[in-house]
Amino acid sequence: IAKLTLEGVVETPDGGLAIINDKMLRPGDEIDGFRVVGISARGVLLEQGGETQLLPLPVVKNEGDRSVPQEEGASEK
């Protein structure tokens, strides 16, 4: 699971879509030996060899969540 990167999810009535390693996947699809069994806002549930693991959706900070230094000479508006 370490080599899988979850880039985004879309929840839909028919199970959703996930983008993993630049590939669009639906429940039932397979990638690198893992089968997609569920997609939610939390991440993608993957199954391999009878074991289920959650590939979490990465947390992305908004630009407003951090302080960005002002350039020298720039004035505040």
Solvent accessible surface area in square Angstrom, and as a share of the most:
residue,aa,sasa,rsa
1,I,62,0.32
2,A,107,0.83
3,K,146,0.62
4,L,10,0.05
5,T,78,0.45
6,L,4,0.02
7,E,85,0.38
8,G,18,0.18
9,V,32,0.18
10,V,83,0.48
11,E,112,0.50
12,T,48,0.28
13,P,152,0.95
14,D,105,0.54
15,G,30,0.29
16,G,0,0.00
17,L,34,0.17
18,A,0,0.00
19,I,62,0.32
20,I,0,0.00
21,N,50,0.26
22,D,124,0.64
23,K,119,0.50
24,M,125,0.56
25,L,12,0.06
26,R,113,0.41
27,P,52,0.33
28,G,45,0.44
29,D,54,0.28
30,E,120,0.54
31,I,10,0.05
32,D,75,0.39
33,G,51,0.49
34,F,11,0.05
35,R,97,0.36
36,V,0,0.00
37,V,52,0.30
38,G,21,0.20
39,I,22,0.11
40,S,43,0.28
41,A,66,0.51
42,R,177,0.65
43,G,2,0.02
44,V,0,0.00
45,L,72,0.36
46,L,1,0.00
47,E,37,0.17
48,Q,79,0.35
49,G,80,0.77
50,G,68,0.65
51,E,119,0.53
52,T,76,0.44
53,Q,69,0.31
54,L,64,0.32
55,L,16,0.08
56,P,80,0.51
57,L,58,0.29
58,P,76,0.48
59,V,145,0.83
60,V,128,0.73
61,K,144,0.61
62,N,108,0.55
63,E,105,0.47
64,G,77,0.74
65,D,90,0.47
66,R,146,0.53
67,S,107,0.69
68,V,94,0.54
69,P,118,0.74
70,Q,104,0.46
71,E,145,0.65
72,E,180,0.81
73,G,87,0.84
74,A,53,0.41
75,S,91,0.59
76,E,149,0.67
77,K,243,1.03
